[in-house]
Amino acid sequence: MEKYSGARCIGGRSSVRTMDQLHKLSENVIALVPCEKYRSAAIEAVKSGSMFVYMGAGLDERSVDQFFSGMVTIVSFSNTSGEPCYPSLELANQGHNEDETEHNGYLVVDVIERIVVDLINRDGTTRLKTPLVRFSTADKVLV
């Protein structure tokens, strides 16, 4: 048997990330934010030239995969009045949970499509090895 060489190659994932499941994840996440908070953050984001809002999330790649495979449910853990939602990463990093703890990362939601497009760290870098969404043009795929 040949040993793994460390070279980049085709591999496998333990779960299937379908668009139906991504829409379900997105609706579950958005439902955790009070309607007016989400709406006002979305309007402010669009007015400032962005199409994204940020919601505090303690998730990682494994927990995202577990959601897609039906093993976990997205829930709020300490914010009894709903999850906060921010129109920019800068404002999200200034925000906090009800118990005064800072957010350790964020789900990024495209407000036009109402779909989660990424899971990021506080510095804006992705936490995902495999993107949730891939955008394509006629001649190439953009991640």
Secondary structure, DSSP 8 states (H G I E B T S, - for coil): -------------SS---HHHHHHHHHHHHHTS-HHHHHHHHHHHHHTT--EEEEE----HHHHHHHHTTS-----SS-TT----BSSHHHHHH---TTS---SEEEEEETTTTEEEEEEETTS-B--SS-S--EE-SS-EE-
